[in-house]
Amino acid sequence: MPEATWLLFVAASLLLIATPGQDMILVMSRSIAQGPAAGIATAAGVSVGLIGHTVLATLGLGAILRASEWLFVALKLVGAAYLIYLGIGLIRTRSAELVVAVSARRSMARMFADGALSNISNPKIAIFYFAFLPQFVLPNATRPTLTIFVLGLLFALLTFCVKGPVGLCAGMLSGWLRRQPTALLWLYRSSGVILVGLGVRLALERRQ
């Protein structure tokens, strides 16, 4: 059984996934432009892109977590700094307007490919995976590589579970968010607090 803090991982992941960002806006825009099926196809593509990031994170982090002390500490500090940077950016959000563009019609296969390419080509997501996943591996884990891989797959699955339904009801959701800018602003800032807290926790964690 992979050794991780599962409940904390699921809770933190769901909150972060629900925060509107590049992928969420892409799913919503495609759903509004071409219907729920387009949004679901795009969400599926985004999740497949995350599986690609999972493989990269597993190959890189599996070796680093077993390497020397200074490499482990360096990774932790870089990851913590990046999480805190993201969190502060969200906390400082002043305006939270979703700009949803309606595009020309595309096939479902193209929607899927667009979602996957949008995600896998985003270097910030790769850095986020490197920063986020190790926090939930138990310090005394005997198989950290396997645990990171399973966590990454679970994050991809949770992403589809959140963004798939968003694709189904994107029209209603986007309209509500535009009418309730305060709610979206609160979502950004609360997610920012969570990210800062995770970053501080990561920075203070010691290798055992």
Residue pairs with C-beta under 8 A, 6 or more apart in sequence:
2 141
2 143
2 146
2 147
2 150
2 151
3 137
3 138
3 140
3 141
3 142
3 143
3 144
3 147
4 136
4 137
4 138
4 141
4 147
4 150
4 151
5 136
5 138
6 136
8 136
9 136
9 151
9 154
10 154
10 158
12 194
12 198
13 154
13 155
13 158
14 158
14 162
15 190
15 191
15 194
16 132
16 191
16 194
16 195
17 155
17 158
17 159
17 162
17 163
18 162
18 187
19 90
19 187
19 188
19 191
20 96
20 98
20 177
20 184
20 187
20 188
22 118
22 122
23 46
23 115
23 118
23 119
23 159
23 163
24 163
24 166
25 98
25 99
25 100
26 42
26 46
26 114
26 115
26 118
27 39
27 42
27 43
27 46
27 115
27 163
27 166
27 167
27 170
28 39
28 98
28 100
28 166
28 167
28 170
28 173
28 174
29 100
29 101
29 102
29 103
29 170
30 38
30 39
30 41
30 42
30 103
30 106
30 111
30 114
30 167
31 38
31 39
31 40
31 42
31 166
31 167
31 168
31 170
31 171
32 39
32 100
32 102
32 170
32 171
32 174
33 102
33 103
33 105
34 105
34 106
34 111
36 167
36 168
36 169
36 170
37 108
38 106
38 108
38 111
38 167
39 164
39 166
39 167
39 168
39 170
40 164
40 167
40 168
41 108
41 109
41 111
41 112
41 115
41 167
42 111
42 112
42 114
42 115
42 167
43 115
43 159
43 160
43 163
43 164
43 166
43 167
44 112
44 115
44 160
44 164
45 111
45 112
45 113
45 114
45 115
45 116
45 117
45 118
45 119
46 115
46 116
46 118
46 119
46 159
46 160
46 163
47 115
47 156
47 157
47 159
47 160
47 163
48 112
48 115
48 116
48 119
48 156
49 115
49 116
49 117
49 118
49 119
49 120
49 125
50 119
50 125
50 152
50 155
50 156
50 159
51 152
51 153
51 156
52 116
52 119
52 120
53 119
53 120
53 125
53 126
53 129
53 152
54 129
54 148
54 149
54 152
54 153
54 155
54 156
55 149
55 152
56 126
56 129
57 126
57 129
57 130
57 133
57 148
57 152
58 145
58 148
58 149
58 152
60 130
61 75
61 130
61 133
61 134
61 144
61 145
61 148
62 144
62 145
62 148
64 71
64 72
64 75
65 72
65 134
65 137
65 144
65 145
65 148
66 144
69 207
72 207
73 207
75 130
75 134
76 134
76 202
76 203
76 205
77 203
78 131
79 130
79 131
79 132
79 134
79 135
79 199
79 202
80 131
80 199
80 200
80 202
80 203
81 199
81 203
82 127
82 128
82 131
82 199
83 131
83 132
83 195
83 196
83 198
83 199
83 202
84 195
84 196
84 199
84 200
84 203
86 128
86 192
86 195
87 191
87 192
87 193
87 194
87 195
87 196
87 197
87 198
87 199
88 192
88 196
89 192
90 188
90 189
90 191
90 192
90 195
91 188
91 189
91 192
91 193
91 196
92 192
93 185
93 188
93 189
93 192
95 181
95 185
96 181
96 184
96 185
96 187
96 188
97 178
97 181
97 184
98 174
98 177
98 178
98 184
100 174
106 114
119 125
129 152
131 199
131 202
132 155
132 198
133 148
133 151
133 152
133 155
134 144
134 148
134 202
135 198
135 201
135 202
135 205
136 151
137 144
137 147
137 148
137 151
138 147
139 205
139 206
139 207
139 208
140 208
141 147
166 173
177 183
177 184
